[in-house]
Each structure stands twice: as C-alpha cells, then as structure tokens.
C-alpha cells in the first residue's frame, strides 16, 4: 500500500484536484478486492493520503445516495 500511497497527489486525490474514477477504482481495490478486508484496511492505516482518498469516496457516495432522484429502480 505504501507504493500506492506514493502515487497519490499531495491533496489526496489520485489525479488532479477533485474526485475522479481513479479514486473510485482505488477505493474499490482497497476496500473490496482483498479476501482479508481487515488486513487490507489495517495496511492503509499507515498511508494517510490513501486513507483520505478512500474516506472522500465513501463520503461522496453516501452524499449521492442521500440526494439522488427517485426512480422506479
């Protein structure tokens, strides 16, 4: 995870200065890819930019889910 941490920009986003598909992909990799999810999340504890990026994706998803328009599906 430390190698991935080095790839993130100084502001915590994967690319540029706002949330992007790259951030969502990193979140998916860190939080969903590994069988040992607890171990993966523990390895992120020492990576502040990576942890921040995952938290921003999680917050953005929660915000979108709470404000999305009503649909039939």
PDB file of N, CA, C and O in Angstrom:
ATOM      1  N   UNK A   1       0.813  -1.187   0.000  1.00  0.00           N
ATOM      2  CA  UNK A   1       0.000   0.000   0.000  1.00  0.00           C
ATOM      3  C   UNK A   1       0.867   1.266   0.000  1.00  0.00           C
ATOM      4  O   UNK A   1       0.441   2.314  -0.485  1.00  0.00           O
ATOM      5  N   UNK A   2       2.076   1.161   0.543  1.00  0.00           N
ATOM      6  CA  UNK A   2       2.930   2.350   0.565  1.00  0.00           C
ATOM      7  C   UNK A   2       3.325   2.778  -0.843  1.00  0.00           C
ATOM      8  O   UNK A   2       3.499   3.971  -1.093  1.00  0.00           O
ATOM      9  N   UNK A   3       3.469   1.836  -1.764  1.00  0.00           N
ATOM     10  CA  UNK A   3       3.776   2.202  -3.149  1.00  0.00           C
ATOM     11  C   UNK A   3       2.601   2.928  -3.781  1.00  0.00           C
ATOM     12  O   UNK A   3       2.790   3.892  -4.524  1.00  0.00           O
ATOM     13  N   UNK A   4       1.403   2.475  -3.493  1.00  0.00           N
ATOM     14  CA  UNK A   4       0.211   3.151  -3.995  1.00  0.00           C
ATOM     15  C   UNK A   4       0.078   4.530  -3.369  1.00  0.00           C
ATOM     16  O   UNK A   4      -0.325   5.482  -4.036  1.00  0.00           O
ATOM     17  N   UNK A   5       0.412   4.640  -2.106  1.00  0.00           N
ATOM     18  CA  UNK A   5       0.385   5.926  -1.393  1.00  0.00           C
ATOM     19  C   UNK A   5       1.264   6.961  -2.094  1.00  0.00           C
ATOM     20  O   UNK A   5       0.893   8.131  -2.193  1.00  0.00           O
ATOM     21  N   UNK A   6       2.417   6.536  -2.575  1.00  0.00           N
ATOM     22  CA  UNK A   6       3.352   7.454  -3.238  1.00  0.00           C
ATOM     23  C   UNK A   6       2.807   7.969  -4.564  1.00  0.00           C
ATOM     24  O   UNK A   6       3.243   9.016  -5.043  1.00  0.00           O
ATOM     25  N   UNK A   7       1.873   7.260  -5.157  1.00  0.00           N
ATOM     26  CA  UNK A   7       1.303   7.664  -6.451  1.00  0.00           C
ATOM     27  C   UNK A   7       0.253   8.754  -6.319  1.00  0.00           C
ATOM     28  O   UNK A   7      -0.053   9.433  -7.299  1.00  0.00           O
ATOM     29  N   UNK A   8      -0.305   8.937  -5.127  1.00  0.00           N
ATOM     30  CA  UNK A   8      -1.352   9.932  -4.942  1.00  0.00           C
ATOM     31  C   UNK A   8      -0.760  11.329  -4.880  1.00  0.00           C
ATOM     32  O   UNK A   8       0.369  11.520  -4.427  1.00  0.00           O
ATOM     33  N   UNK A   9      -1.528  12.297  -5.336  1.00  0.00           N
ATOM     34  CA  UNK A   9      -1.068  13.679  -5.293  1.00  0.00           C
ATOM     35  C   UNK A   9      -1.070  14.175  -3.852  1.00  0.00           C
ATOM     36  O   UNK A   9      -1.595  13.508  -2.960  1.00  0.00           O
ATOM     37  N   UNK A  10      -0.497  15.314  -3.635  1.00  0.00           N
ATOM     38  CA  UNK A  10      -0.378  15.872  -2.288  1.00  0.00           C
ATOM     39  C   UNK A  10      -1.706  16.201  -1.639  1.00  0.00           C
ATOM     40  O   UNK A  10      -1.804  16.232  -0.412  1.00  0.00           O
ATOM     41  N   UNK A  11      -2.742  16.450  -2.451  1.00  0.00           N
ATOM     42  CA  UNK A  11      -4.039  16.809  -1.881  1.00  0.00           C
ATOM     43  C   UNK A  11      -4.914  15.597  -1.600  1.00  0.00           C
ATOM     44  O   UNK A  11      -6.057  15.757  -1.171  1.00  0.00           O
ATOM     45  N   UNK A  12      -4.411  14.397  -1.828  1.00  0.00           N
ATOM     46  CA  UNK A  12      -5.144  13.187  -1.504  1.00  0.00           C
ATOM     47  C   UNK A  12      -5.955  12.601  -2.635  1.00  0.00           C
ATOM     48  O   UNK A  12      -6.501  11.506  -2.497  1.00  0.00           O
ATOM     49  N   UNK A  13      -6.047  13.297  -3.744  1.00  0.00           N
ATOM     50  CA  UNK A  13      -6.752  12.756  -4.896  1.00  0.00           C
ATOM     51  C   UNK A  13      -5.773  11.986  -5.773  1.00  0.00           C
ATOM     52  O   UNK A  13      -4.583  12.296  -5.818  1.00  0.00           O
ATOM     53  N   UNK A  14      -6.286  10.989  -6.462  1.00  0.00           N
ATOM     54  CA  UNK A  14      -5.420  10.186  -7.322  1.00  0.00           C
ATOM     55  C   UNK A  14      -4.899  11.013  -8.488  1.00  0.00           C
ATOM     56  O   UNK A  14      -3.723  10.935  -8.845  1.00  0.00           O
ATOM     57  N   UNK A  15      -5.787  11.803  -9.075  1.00  0.00           N
ATOM     58  CA  UNK A  15      -5.436  12.620 -10.238  1.00  0.00           C
ATOM     59  C   UNK A  15      -6.085  13.985 -10.077  1.00  0.00           C
ATOM     60  O   UNK A  15      -7.275  14.073  -9.777  1.00  0.00           O
ATOM     61  N   UNK A  16      -5.335  15.025 -10.268  1.00  0.00           N
ATOM     62  CA  UNK A  16      -5.903  16.370 -10.236  1.00  0.00           C
ATOM     63  C   UNK A  16      -6.307  16.822  -8.846  1.00  0.00           C
ATOM     64  O   UNK A  16      -5.732  16.412  -7.839  1.00  0.00           O
ATOM     65  N   UNK A  17      -7.325  17.691  -8.826  1.00  0.00           N
ATOM     66  CA  UNK A  17      -7.728  18.300  -7.552  1.00  0.00           C
ATOM     67  C   UNK A  17      -9.184  18.028  -7.205  1.00  0.00           C
ATOM     68  O   UNK A  17      -9.791  18.768  -6.431  1.00  0.00           O
ATOM     69  N   UNK A  18      -9.745  16.966  -7.777  1.00  0.00           N
ATOM     70  CA  UNK A  18     -11.107  16.590  -7.430  1.00  0.00           C
ATOM     71  C   UNK A  18     -11.278  15.082  -7.579  1.00  0.00           C
ATOM     72  O   UNK A  18     -10.437  14.397  -8.162  1.00  0.00           O
ATOM     73  N   UNK A  19     -12.369  14.591  -7.048  1.00  0.00           N
ATOM     74  CA  UNK A  19     -12.668  13.171  -7.093  1.00  0.00           C
ATOM     75  C   UNK A  19     -12.805  12.704  -8.536  1.00  0.00           C
ATOM     76  O   UNK A  19     -13.417  13.387  -9.358  1.00  0.00           O
ATOM     77  N   UNK A  20     -12.236  11.545  -8.843  1.00  0.00           N
ATOM     78  CA  UNK A  20     -12.286  11.022 -10.209  1.00  0.00           C
ATOM     79  C   UNK A  20     -12.513   9.507 -10.170  1.00  0.00           C
ATOM     80  O   UNK A  20     -12.551   8.894  -9.103  1.00  0.00           O
ATOM     81  N   UNK A  21     -12.658   8.937 -11.338  1.00  0.00           N
ATOM     82  CA  UNK A  21     -12.816   7.491 -11.439  1.00  0.00           C
ATOM     83  C   UNK A  21     -11.594   6.777 -10.860  1.00  0.00           C
ATOM     84  O   UNK A  21     -11.720   5.671 -10.335  1.00  0.00           O
ATOM     85  N   UNK A  22     -10.439   7.382 -10.947  1.00  0.00           N
ATOM     86  CA  UNK A  22      -9.232   6.782 -10.373  1.00  0.00           C
ATOM     87  C   UNK A  22      -9.379   6.616  -8.861  1.00  0.00           C
ATOM     88  O   UNK A  22      -8.959   5.600  -8.306  1.00  0.00           O
ATOM     89  N   UNK A  23      -9.966   7.598  -8.200  1.00  0.00           N
ATOM     90  CA  UNK A  23     -10.188   7.498  -6.753  1.00  0.00           C
ATOM     91  C   UNK A  23     -11.167   6.374  -6.429  1.00  0.00           C
ATOM     92  O   UNK A  23     -10.964   5.626  -5.473  1.00  0.00           O
ATOM     93  N   UNK A  24     -12.229   6.256  -7.226  1.00  0.00           N
ATOM     94  CA  UNK A  24     -13.216   5.202  -7.017  1.00  0.00           C
ATOM     95  C   UNK A  24     -12.573   3.837  -7.236  1.00  0.00           C
ATOM     96  O   UNK A  24     -12.867   2.891  -6.505  1.00  0.00           O
ATOM     97  N   UNK A  25     -11.706   3.726  -8.228  1.00  0.00           N
ATOM     98  CA  UNK A  25     -11.011   2.476  -8.502  1.00  0.00           C
ATOM     99  C   UNK A  25     -10.095   2.092  -7.342  1.00  0.00           C
ATOM    100  O   UNK A  25     -10.044   0.928  -6.943  1.00  0.00           O
ATOM    101  N   UNK A  26      -9.384   3.062  -6.812  1.00  0.00           N
ATOM    102  CA  UNK A  26      -8.509   2.803  -5.661  1.00  0.00           C
ATOM    103  C   UNK A  26      -9.342   2.369  -4.462  1.00  0.00           C
ATOM    104  O   UNK A  26      -8.969   1.434  -3.754  1.00  0.00           O
ATOM    105  N   UNK A  27     -10.464   3.039  -4.231  1.00  0.00           N
ATOM    106  CA  UNK A  27     -11.355   2.662  -3.130  1.00  0.00           C
ATOM    107  C   UNK A  27     -11.822   1.217  -3.296  1.00  0.00           C
ATOM    108  O   UNK A  27     -11.798   0.436  -2.344  1.00  0.00           O
ATOM    109  N   UNK A  28     -12.238   0.874  -4.491  1.00  0.00           N
ATOM    110  CA  UNK A  28     -12.701  -0.483  -4.768  1.00  0.00           C
ATOM    111  C   UNK A  28     -11.586  -1.491  -4.529  1.00  0.00           C
ATOM    112  O   UNK A  28     -11.824  -2.562  -3.971  1.00  0.00           O
ATOM    113  N   UNK A  29     -10.386  -1.156  -4.943  1.00  0.00           N
ATOM    114  CA  UNK A  29      -9.232  -2.039  -4.756  1.00  0.00           C
ATOM    115  C   UNK A  29      -8.949  -2.245  -3.268  1.00  0.00           C
ATOM    116  O   UNK A  29      -8.781  -3.377  -2.814  1.00  0.00           O
ATOM    117  N   UNK A  30      -8.899  -1.166  -2.527  1.00  0.00           N
ATOM    118  CA  UNK A  30      -8.542  -1.249  -1.110  1.00  0.00           C
ATOM    119  C   UNK A  30      -9.655  -1.897  -0.288  1.00  0.00           C
ATOM    120  O   UNK A  30      -9.379  -2.724   0.581  1.00  0.00           O
ATOM    121  N   UNK A  31     -10.898  -1.531  -0.552  1.00  0.00           N
ATOM    122  CA  UNK A  31     -12.000  -1.952   0.319  1.00  0.00           C
ATOM    123  C   UNK A  31     -12.736  -3.211  -0.139  1.00  0.00           C
ATOM    124  O   UNK A  31     -13.418  -3.841   0.669  1.00  0.00           O
ATOM    125  N   UNK A  32     -12.619  -3.591  -1.402  1.00  0.00           N
ATOM    126  CA  UNK A  32     -13.405  -4.721  -1.890  1.00  0.00           C
ATOM    127  C   UNK A  32     -12.590  -5.849  -2.510  1.00  0.00           C
ATOM    128  O   UNK A  32     -13.070  -6.982  -2.549  1.00  0.00           O
ATOM    129  N   UNK A  33     -11.408  -5.595  -2.984  1.00  0.00           N
ATOM    130  CA  UNK A  33     -10.659  -6.576  -3.762  1.00  0.00           C
ATOM    131  C   UNK A  33     -10.137  -7.742  -2.930  1.00  0.00           C
ATOM    132  O   UNK A  33     -10.235  -8.893  -3.356  1.00  0.00           O
ATOM    133  N   UNK A  34      -9.594  -7.469  -1.775  1.00  0.00           N
ATOM    134  CA  UNK A  34      -8.913  -8.482  -0.980  1.00  0.00           C
ATOM    135  C   UNK A  34      -9.880  -9.335  -0.164  1.00  0.00           C
ATOM    136  O   UNK A  34     -10.895  -8.836   0.322  1.00  0.00           O
ATOM    137  N   UNK A  35      -9.565 -10.623  -0.013  1.00  0.00           N
ATOM    138  CA  UNK A  35     -10.366 -11.503   0.835  1.00  0.00           C
ATOM    139  C   UNK A  35     -10.240 -11.096   2.301  1.00  0.00           C
ATOM    140  O   UNK A  35     -11.220 -11.126   3.045  1.00  0.00           O
ATOM    141  N   UNK A  36      -9.033 -10.718   2.710  1.00  0.00           N
ATOM    142  CA  UNK A  36      -8.779 -10.285   4.080  1.00  0.00           C
ATOM    143  C   UNK A  36      -8.992  -8.771   4.155  1.00  0.00           C
ATOM    144  O   UNK A  36      -8.034  -7.997   4.144  1.00  0.00           O
ATOM    145  N   UNK A  37     -10.250  -8.365   4.232  1.00  0.00           N
ATOM    146  CA  UNK A  37     -10.577  -6.944   4.220  1.00  0.00           C
ATOM    147  C   UNK A  37     -10.011  -6.215   5.434  1.00  0.00           C
ATOM    148  O   UNK A  37      -9.562  -5.075   5.318  1.00  0.00           O
ATOM    149  N   UNK A  38     -10.028  -6.861   6.594  1.00  0.00           N
ATOM    150  CA  UNK A  38      -9.470  -6.240   7.793  1.00  0.00           C
ATOM    151  C   UNK A  38      -7.978  -5.979   7.627  1.00  0.00           C
ATOM    152  O   UNK A  38      -7.488  -4.914   8.003  1.00  0.00           O
ATOM    153  N   UNK A  39      -7.262  -6.936   7.073  1.00  0.00           N
ATOM    154  CA  UNK A  39      -5.828  -6.762   6.845  1.00  0.00           C
ATOM    155  C   UNK A  39      -5.541  -5.658   5.854  1.00  0.00           C
ATOM    156  O   UNK A  39      -4.600  -4.885   6.033  1.00  0.00           O
ATOM    157  N   UNK A  40      -6.356  -5.578   4.797  1.00  0.00           N
ATOM    158  CA  UNK A  40      -6.174  -4.524   3.803  1.00  0.00           C
ATOM    159  C   UNK A  40      -6.413  -3.158   4.422  1.00  0.00           C
ATOM    160  O   UNK A  40      -5.655  -2.223   4.167  1.00  0.00           O
ATOM    161  N   UNK A  41      -7.452  -3.031   5.230  1.00  0.00           N
ATOM    162  CA  UNK A  41      -7.744  -1.745   5.868  1.00  0.00           C
ATOM    163  C   UNK A  41      -6.674  -1.386   6.902  1.00  0.00           C
ATOM    164  O   UNK A  41      -6.353  -0.211   7.080  1.00  0.00           O
ATOM    165  N   UNK A  42      -6.127  -2.386   7.579  1.00  0.00           N
ATOM    166  CA  UNK A  42      -5.042  -2.119   8.536  1.00  0.00           C
ATOM    167  C   UNK A  42      -3.792  -1.620   7.811  1.00  0.00           C
ATOM    168  O   UNK A  42      -3.071  -0.767   8.328  1.00  0.00           O
ATOM    169  N   UNK A  43      -3.537  -2.149   6.617  1.00  0.00           N
ATOM    170  CA  UNK A  43      -2.356  -1.723   5.874  1.00  0.00           C
ATOM    171  C   UNK A  43      -2.486  -0.284   5.382  1.00  0.00           C
ATOM    172  O   UNK A  43      -1.480   0.368   5.102  1.00  0.00           O
ATOM    173  N   UNK A  44      -3.697   0.206   5.277  1.00  0.00           N
ATOM    174  CA  UNK A  44      -3.938   1.585   4.851  1.00  0.00           C
ATOM    175  C   UNK A  44      -3.765   2.557   6.019  1.00  0.00           C
ATOM    176  O   UNK A  44      -3.609   3.759   5.803  1.00  0.00           O
ATOM    177  N   UNK A  45      -3.792   2.052   7.243  1.00  0.00           N
ATOM    178  CA  UNK A  45      -3.685   2.907   8.422  1.00  0.00           C
ATOM    179  C   UNK A  45      -2.412   3.752   8.422  1.00  0.00           C
ATOM    180  O   UNK A  45      -2.407   4.865   8.948  1.00  0.00           O
ATOM    181  N   UNK A  46      -1.344   3.235   7.842  1.00  0.00           N
ATOM    182  CA  UNK A  46      -0.080   3.986   7.816  1.00  0.00           C
ATOM    183  C   UNK A  46       0.080   4.804   6.535  1.00  0.00           C
ATOM    184  O   UNK A  46       1.165   5.315   6.258  1.00  0.00           O
ATOM    185  N   UNK A  47      -0.978   4.928   5.765  1.00  0.00           N
ATOM    186  CA  UNK A  47      -0.950   5.661   4.489  1.00  0.00           C
ATOM    187  C   UNK A  47      -2.005   6.761   4.529  1.00  0.00           C
ATOM    188  O   UNK A  47      -3.131   6.532   4.087  1.00  0.00           O
ATOM    189  N   UNK A  48      -1.681   7.945   5.044  1.00  0.00           N
ATOM    190  CA  UNK A  48      -2.701   8.983   5.241  1.00  0.00           C
ATOM    191  C   UNK A  48      -3.370   9.470   3.950  1.00  0.00           C
ATOM    192  O   UNK A  48      -4.574   9.727   3.950  1.00  0.00           O
ATOM    193  N   UNK A  49      -2.624   9.601   2.861  1.00  0.00           N
ATOM    194  CA  UNK A  49      -3.239  10.064   1.615  1.00  0.00           C
ATOM    195  C   UNK A  49      -4.195   9.021   1.054  1.00  0.00           C
ATOM    196  O   UNK A  49      -5.264   9.362   0.549  1.00  0.00           O
ATOM    197  N   UNK A  50      -3.822   7.781   1.139  1.00  0.00           N
ATOM    198  CA  UNK A  50      -4.660   6.694   0.657  1.00  0.00           C
ATOM    199  C   UNK A  50      -5.923   6.570   1.510  1.00  0.00           C
ATOM    200  O   UNK A  50      -7.021   6.395   0.982  1.00  0.00           O
ATOM    201  N   UNK A  51      -5.762   6.660   2.797  1.00  0.00           N
ATOM    202  CA  UNK A  51      -6.897   6.597   3.715  1.00  0.00           C
ATOM    203  C   UNK A  51      -7.844   7.774   3.465  1.00  0.00           C
ATOM    204  O   UNK A  51      -9.062   7.602   3.458  1.00  0.00           O
ATOM    205  N   UNK A  52      -7.287   8.960   3.260  1.00  0.00           N
ATOM    206  CA  UNK A  52      -8.090  10.148   2.983  1.00  0.00           C
ATOM    207  C   UNK A  52      -8.850  10.002   1.669  1.00  0.00           C
ATOM    208  O   UNK A  52     -10.023  10.367   1.588  1.00  0.00           O
ATOM    209  N   UNK A  53      -8.199   9.475   0.652  1.00  0.00           N
ATOM    210  CA  UNK A  53      -8.846   9.266  -0.639  1.00  0.00           C
ATOM    211  C   UNK A  53     -10.033   8.317  -0.492  1.00  0.00           C
ATOM    212  O   UNK A  53     -11.102   8.575  -1.044  1.00  0.00           O
ATOM    213  N   UNK A  54      -9.854   7.230   0.241  1.00  0.00           N
ATOM    214  CA  UNK A  54     -10.943   6.269   0.456  1.00  0.00           C
ATOM    215  C   UNK A  54     -12.091   6.899   1.241  1.00  0.00           C
ATOM    216  O   UNK A  54     -13.260   6.642   0.953  1.00  0.00           O
ATOM    217  N   UNK A  55     -11.757   7.718   2.226  1.00  0.00           N
ATOM    218  CA  UNK A  55     -12.795   8.382   3.013  1.00  0.00           C
ATOM    219  C   UNK A  55     -13.575   9.379   2.163  1.00  0.00           C
ATOM    220  O   UNK A  55     -14.787   9.516   2.331  1.00  0.00           O
ATOM    221  N   UNK A  56     -12.896  10.077   1.249  1.00  0.00           N
ATOM    222  CA  UNK A  56     -13.584  11.031   0.373  1.00  0.00           C
ATOM    223  C   UNK A  56     -14.538  10.316  -0.573  1.00  0.00           C
ATOM    224  O   UNK A  56     -15.641  10.802  -0.824  1.00  0.00           O
ATOM    225  N   UNK A  57     -14.128   9.171  -1.098  1.00  0.00           N
ATOM    226  CA  UNK A  57     -15.008   8.398  -1.989  1.00  0.00           C
ATOM    227  C   UNK A  57     -16.220   7.909  -1.207  1.00  0.00           C
ATOM    228  O   UNK A  57     -17.350   8.000  -1.687  1.00  0.00           O
ATOM    229  N   UNK A  58     -15.992   7.397  -0.019  1.00  0.00           N
ATOM    230  CA  UNK A  58     -17.086   6.896   0.806  1.00  0.00           C
ATOM    231  C   UNK A  58     -18.072   8.019   1.134  1.00  0.00           C
ATOM    232  O   UNK A  58     -19.284   7.813   1.069  1.00  0.00           O
ATOM    233  N   UNK A  59     -17.571   9.194   1.483  1.00  0.00           N
ATOM    234  CA  UNK A  59     -18.434  10.339   1.803  1.00  0.00           C
ATOM    235  C   UNK A  59     -19.198  10.815   0.574  1.00  0.00           C
ATOM    236  O   UNK A  59     -20.380  11.145   0.668  1.00  0.00           O
ATOM    237  N   UNK A  60     -18.533  10.853  -0.576  1.00  0.00           N
ATOM    238  CA  UNK A  60     -19.194  11.290  -1.814  1.00  0.00           C
ATOM    239  C   UNK A  60     -20.297  10.309  -2.199  1.00  0.00           C
ATOM    240  O   UNK A  60     -21.367  10.732  -2.635  1.00  0.00           O
ATOM    241  N   UNK A  61     -20.060   9.027  -2.049  1.00  0.00           N
ATOM    242  CA  UNK A  61     -21.071   8.025  -2.370  1.00  0.00           C
ATOM    243  C   UNK A  61     -22.267   8.147  -1.426  1.00  0.00           C
ATOM    244  O   UNK A  61     -23.414   8.063  -1.867  1.00  0.00           O
ATOM    245  N   UNK A  62     -22.011   8.342  -0.147  1.00  0.00           N
ATOM    246  CA  UNK A  62     -23.095   8.499   0.824  1.00  0.00           C
ATOM    247  C   UNK A  62     -23.906   9.748   0.519  1.00  0.00           C
ATOM    248  O   UNK A  62     -25.133   9.730   0.617  1.00  0.00           O
ATOM    249  N   UNK A  63     -23.235  10.831   0.152  1.00  0.00           N
ATOM    250  CA  UNK A  63     -23.923  12.070  -0.199  1.00  0.00           C
ATOM    251  C   UNK A  63     -24.787  11.867  -1.432  1.00  0.00           C
ATOM    252  O   UNK A  63     -25.939  12.300  -1.460  1.00  0.00           O
ATOM    253  N   UNK A  64     -24.252  11.221  -2.440  1.00  0.00           N
ATOM    254  CA  UNK A  64     -25.012  10.995  -3.664  1.00  0.00           C
ATOM    255  C   UNK A  64     -26.229  10.119  -3.385  1.00  0.00           C
ATOM    256  O   UNK A  64     -27.321  10.400  -3.880  1.00  0.00           O
ATOM    257  N   UNK A  65     -26.052   9.063  -2.601  1.00  0.00           N
ATOM    258  CA  UNK A  65     -27.167   8.178  -2.286  1.00  0.00           C
ATOM    259  C   UNK A  65     -28.278   8.901  -1.529  1.00  0.00           C
ATOM    260  O   UNK A  65     -29.455   8.586  -1.705  1.00  0.00           O
ATOM    261  N   UNK A  66     -27.916   9.857  -0.698  1.00  0.00           N
ATOM    262  CA  UNK A  66     -28.920  10.583   0.079  1.00  0.00           C
ATOM    263  C   UNK A  66     -29.637  11.653  -0.730  1.00  0.00           C
ATOM    264  O   UNK A  66     -30.722  12.090  -0.345  1.00  0.00           O
ATOM    265  N   UNK A  67     -29.052  12.083  -1.845  1.00  0.00           N
ATOM    266  CA  UNK A  67     -29.649  13.178  -2.632  1.00  0.00           C
ATOM    267  C   UNK A  67     -30.065  12.762  -4.039  1.00  0.00           C
ATOM    268  O   UNK A  67     -30.548  13.593  -4.809  1.00  0.00           O
ATOM    269  N   UNK A  68     -29.887  11.504  -4.383  1.00  0.00           N
ATOM    270  CA  UNK A  68     -30.217  11.082  -5.744  1.00  0.00           C
ATOM    271  C   UNK A  68     -31.721  11.167  -5.988  1.00  0.00           C
ATOM    272  O   UNK A  68     -32.512  11.033  -5.054  1.00  0.00           O
ATOM    273  N   UNK A  69     -32.114  11.388  -7.229  1.00  0.00           N
ATOM    274  CA  UNK A  69     -33.535  11.488  -7.538  1.00  0.00           C
ATOM    275  C   UNK A  69     -34.234  10.126  -7.426  1.00  0.00           C
ATOM    276  O   UNK A  69     -33.620   9.076  -7.614  1.00  0.00           O
ATOM    277  N   UNK A  70     -35.511  10.175  -7.120  1.00  0.00           N
ATOM    278  CA  UNK A  70     -36.316   8.956  -7.043  1.00  0.00           C
ATOM    279  C   UNK A  70     -36.504   8.378  -8.444  1.00  0.00           C
ATOM    280  O   UNK A  70     -36.800   9.110  -9.389  1.00  0.00           O
ATOM    281  N   UNK A  71     -36.332   7.077  -8.571  1.00  0.00           N
ATOM    282  CA  UNK A  71     -36.572   6.381  -9.836  1.00  0.00           C
ATOM    283  C   UNK A  71     -37.349   5.106  -9.542  1.00  0.00           C
ATOM    284  O   UNK A  71     -37.523   4.721  -8.386  1.00  0.00           O
ATOM    285  N   UNK A  72     -37.807   4.468 -10.590  1.00  0.00           N
ATOM    286  CA  UNK A  72     -38.552   3.221 -10.422  1.00  0.00           C
ATOM    287  C   UNK A  72     -37.646   2.068  -9.988  1.00  0.00           C
ATOM    288  O   UNK A  72     -38.121   1.059  -9.468  1.00  0.00           O
ATOM    289  N   UNK A  73     -36.363   2.221 -10.201  1.00  0.00           N
ATOM    290  CA  UNK A  73     -35.447   1.121  -9.934  1.00  0.00           C
ATOM    291  C   UNK A  73     -34.676   1.355  -8.685  1.00  0.00           C
ATOM    292  O   UNK A  73     -33.851   0.525  -8.304  1.00  0.00           O
TER     293      UNK A  73
END
